[in-house]
Amino acid sequence: MTLILAIVIGGIIGWLASLIMNRDAQQGIFLNIVVGIVGALLAGFLLNPLIGGGNIAAGDFSLSSLLVSLLGAVVLLAIVNLFTRRSIR
């Protein structure tokens, strides 16, 4: 059940991140899910030890962990934009 919930939450987070970074037209639902999950994992392993809070990968779906995961997905898309478009936005 946690895996299905992580996929759904990851898809929503990836979709929100793609809307923030203006990449929604280039991405489909699969890439939104991948960006959301990978962004959540990156944020969970890199940002959460610095600022504290829960981790979505560990099954903690609190507001702080969701916001940190969204931040991780936005940073991931910014890095992808930097390599594909040569600019962050």
C-alpha positions as CSV (number, residue, x, y, z in Angstrom):
1,M,0.0,0.0,0.0
2,T,2.9,2.4,0.8
3,L,4.3,1.8,-2.7
4,I,1.1,2.8,-4.4
5,L,0.7,5.8,-2.2
6,A,4.3,6.9,-2.9
7,I,3.7,6.6,-6.7
8,V,0.5,8.7,-6.4
9,I,2.1,11.3,-4.2
10,G,5.2,11.3,-6.4
11,G,3.1,11.9,-9.5
12,I,1.4,14.8,-7.9
13,I,4.6,16.3,-6.6
14,G,6.3,15.8,-10.1
15,W,3.3,17.4,-11.8
16,L,3.4,20.4,-9.4
17,A,7.2,20.7,-9.9
18,S,6.7,20.6,-13.7
19,L,4.1,23.4,-13.5
20,I,6.4,25.5,-11.4
21,M,9.3,25.0,-13.8
22,N,7.1,25.4,-17.0
23,R,7.9,21.8,-18.3
24,D,4.4,20.4,-18.1
25,A,4.0,20.4,-21.8
26,Q,7.1,18.4,-22.4
27,Q,6.5,15.7,-19.8
28,G,3.9,13.0,-19.6
29,I,2.5,11.3,-16.6
30,F,5.3,8.8,-16.4
31,L,8.0,11.5,-16.3
32,N,6.0,13.4,-13.7
33,I,6.0,10.3,-11.4
34,V,9.7,9.7,-12.0
35,V,10.6,13.4,-11.3
36,G,8.4,13.4,-8.2
37,I,9.9,10.2,-6.7
38,V,13.5,10.9,-7.6
39,G,13.1,14.5,-6.3
40,A,11.6,13.1,-3.1
41,L,14.5,10.7,-2.7
42,L,17.1,13.3,-3.3
43,A,15.4,15.7,-0.9
44,G,15.1,13.0,1.7
45,F,18.7,12.0,1.6
46,L,20.3,15.5,1.0
47,L,18.0,18.1,2.5
48,N,16.3,16.4,5.4
49,P,19.5,15.8,7.4
50,L,20.2,19.5,7.1
51,I,16.8,20.9,8.0
52,G,15.2,18.0,9.8
53,G,11.8,16.5,9.1
54,G,10.4,13.3,7.7
55,N,11.2,11.4,4.6
56,I,8.6,10.2,2.1
57,A,10.8,7.2,1.2
58,A,10.4,6.1,4.8
59,G,6.6,6.4,4.6
60,D,6.3,9.8,6.4
61,F,3.7,11.8,4.5
62,S,3.7,15.0,6.7
63,L,3.4,18.5,5.3
64,S,7.0,19.2,5.9
65,S,8.2,16.1,4.0
66,L,5.9,16.9,1.1
67,L,7.2,20.4,0.8
68,V,10.8,19.2,1.0
69,S,10.0,16.6,-1.7
70,L,8.5,19.3,-3.9
71,L,11.6,21.4,-3.4
72,G,13.8,18.4,-4.4
73,A,11.7,17.8,-7.5
74,V,12.0,21.5,-8.5
75,V,15.7,21.4,-8.0
76,L,15.9,18.2,-10.0
77,L,14.0,19.9,-12.9
78,A,16.2,23.0,-12.6
79,I,19.3,20.8,-13.1
80,V,17.7,19.0,-16.0
81,N,16.8,22.4,-17.5
82,L,20.3,23.6,-17.0
83,F,21.7,20.7,-19.2
84,T,19.0,20.7,-21.8
85,R,18.2,24.3,-22.3
86,R,21.4,25.9,-20.9
87,S,19.2,27.9,-18.5
88,I,17.3,27.2,-15.3
89,R,14.0,28.4,-16.6
